[in-house]
């Protein structure tokens, strides 16, 4: 989490990436409520199909993430990039050998790529339609979701 603290009574959160630890013994992912999250479940399953995160990263526990975001009035200040750079410190602090996450916007994908993350799988939004043939993810600028990660040494 990135917090702006300018000697004010209540610091302002300006960026974050939600994190959790997944292990082989766990359920595949925590369930999150909401219509938007339920739409992502199928895509998430497809991204991880034939891409075993534990095998890829050579470990039985992985630092996972979702929801990298920065307040729009702080875009262009490398806040997201610095949040992503902190992931290695978090992983090492918990003796985890890798990190993997679904990046759904062109901005977060660029940040992760600039930090050295590898793309393990990619799924195009146009491939997801509802029962009427309408796009489930009518997202401008970003054409795909990417499963990205990094193995720490």
C-alpha positions as CSV (number, residue, x, y, z in Angstrom):
1,X,0.0,0.0,0.0
2,X,1.2,3.5,-0.8
3,X,0.2,6.2,1.7
4,X,0.7,9.9,1.4
5,X,1.5,11.3,4.8
6,X,2.0,15.1,4.9
7,X,1.7,15.7,8.6
8,X,-2.1,15.4,8.4
9,X,-4.3,13.7,11.0
10,X,-5.5,11.1,8.5
11,X,-3.0,9.8,5.9
12,X,-4.4,9.3,2.4
13,X,-4.1,5.9,0.6
14,X,-2.9,6.6,-2.9
15,X,-2.2,3.1,-4.2
16,X,-2.4,-0.6,-3.3
17,X,-2.1,-4.2,-4.5
18,X,-4.1,-6.8,-2.6
19,X,-1.9,-9.7,-1.5
20,X,-2.4,-13.2,-0.1
21,X,-0.4,-16.4,0.2
22,X,-1.6,-19.5,-1.8
23,X,-0.4,-23.0,-1.1
24,X,-0.9,-26.4,-2.7
25,X,-3.2,-27.4,0.1
26,X,-5.5,-24.4,-0.2
27,X,-8.6,-24.0,-2.4
28,X,-7.7,-22.4,-5.7
29,X,-8.4,-18.8,-4.8
30,X,-10.4,-16.9,-2.2
31,X,-14.0,-16.2,-3.2
32,X,-14.8,-12.6,-3.6
33,X,-18.3,-11.2,-3.8
34,X,-19.7,-9.0,-6.5
35,X,-20.8,-9.2,-10.1
36,X,-17.5,-8.0,-11.5
37,X,-15.5,-10.6,-9.5
38,X,-17.8,-13.4,-10.6
39,X,-17.2,-12.5,-14.2
40,X,-13.5,-12.8,-13.6
41,X,-13.7,-16.3,-12.1
42,X,-14.0,-18.0,-15.5
43,X,-11.2,-16.0,-17.0
44,X,-9.0,-16.7,-13.9
45,X,-9.7,-20.4,-14.3
46,X,-8.7,-20.3,-18.0
47,X,-5.6,-18.3,-17.3
48,X,-4.4,-20.9,-14.7
49,X,-5.4,-23.9,-16.8
50,X,-2.3,-25.8,-17.8
51,X,-0.2,-23.2,-15.8
52,X,0.4,-24.6,-12.4
53,X,1.8,-21.7,-10.4
54,X,3.5,-24.0,-7.9
55,X,5.3,-26.0,-10.6
56,X,6.3,-22.9,-12.6
57,X,7.8,-21.2,-9.6
58,X,9.2,-24.4,-8.0
59,X,7.6,-24.0,-4.7
60,X,4.5,-25.1,-2.6
61,X,3.6,-21.5,-1.5
62,X,3.2,-18.5,-3.7
63,X,2.6,-14.8,-3.0
64,X,-0.5,-13.9,-5.0
65,X,-2.0,-10.5,-5.9
66,X,-4.8,-8.7,-7.6
67,X,-6.1,-5.2,-7.8
68,X,-3.0,-3.1,-8.4
69,X,-4.4,0.4,-8.5
70,X,-3.3,4.0,-8.0
71,X,-5.5,7.0,-7.5
72,X,-5.8,8.8,-10.8
73,X,-4.6,12.1,-9.4
74,X,-1.2,10.3,-8.7
75,X,-0.8,8.5,-12.1
76,X,2.5,9.1,-13.7
77,X,4.5,9.3,-10.5
78,X,5.7,5.6,-10.5
79,X,3.6,4.8,-7.5
80,X,2.4,1.5,-9.0
81,X,5.9,0.6,-10.1
82,X,7.2,1.1,-6.6
83,X,4.4,-1.0,-5.1
84,X,5.3,-3.8,-7.5
85,X,9.0,-3.5,-6.6
86,X,8.1,-4.0,-2.9
87,X,6.6,-7.4,-3.7
88,X,10.1,-9.1,-3.6
89,X,10.7,-7.7,-0.1
90,X,7.2,-9.0,1.0
91,X,7.9,-12.4,-0.5
92,X,11.3,-12.7,1.0
93,X,10.0,-11.6,4.4
94,X,7.5,-14.6,4.4
95,X,10.1,-17.0,2.8
96,X,8.1,-17.2,-0.4
97,X,10.0,-17.9,-3.7
98,X,7.6,-16.3,-6.2
99,X,4.8,-14.0,-7.0
100,X,1.9,-14.4,-9.5
101,X,-1.1,-12.3,-10.4
102,X,-3.7,-11.5,-13.0
103,X,-3.1,-8.1,-14.6
104,X,-6.1,-6.8,-16.4
105,X,-5.2,-3.4,-17.6
106,X,-2.6,-2.2,-20.1
107,X,-1.2,0.1,-17.4
108,X,-0.7,-2.6,-14.7
109,X,0.7,-5.0,-17.4
110,X,3.3,-2.4,-18.4
111,X,4.3,-1.8,-14.8
112,X,4.7,-5.5,-14.1
113,X,6.7,-5.9,-17.4
114,X,9.0,-3.0,-16.5
115,X,9.6,-4.6,-13.1
116,X,10.8,-7.8,-14.9
117,X,7.7,-9.9,-14.6
118,X,7.2,-12.7,-17.1
119,X,4.0,-13.4,-18.9
120,X,2.9,-17.0,-18.3
121,X,-0.5,-16.8,-20.1
122,X,-2.7,-14.3,-21.9
123,X,-6.4,-14.4,-22.7
124,X,-8.1,-11.9,-25.0
125,X,-11.2,-10.1,-23.7
126,X,-12.9,-10.5,-27.1
127,X,-13.1,-14.2,-26.4
128,X,-15.5,-13.7,-23.6
129,X,-19.1,-13.1,-24.6
130,X,-22.4,-13.4,-22.7
131,X,-25.3,-15.5,-23.8
132,X,-26.4,-12.8,-26.2
133,X,-23.0,-12.5,-27.8
134,X,-22.1,-9.2,-26.1
135,X,-18.6,-8.6,-24.8
136,X,-18.4,-9.4,-21.1
137,X,-15.4,-7.2,-20.7
138,X,-15.9,-4.1,-22.9
139,X,-12.6,-2.6,-22.0
140,X,-11.0,0.2,-24.1
141,X,-7.3,0.2,-24.7
142,X,-6.6,-3.1,-23.1
143,X,-7.0,-6.2,-25.3
144,X,-6.2,-9.0,-22.9
145,X,-5.6,-10.1,-19.3
146,X,-2.2,-11.5,-18.5
147,X,-1.0,-14.0,-15.9
148,X,2.3,-12.5,-14.8
149,X,4.8,-13.3,-12.2
150,X,8.4,-13.5,-11.0
151,X,10.5,-16.1,-9.3
152,X,12.6,-14.7,-6.6
153,X,16.0,-16.2,-5.8
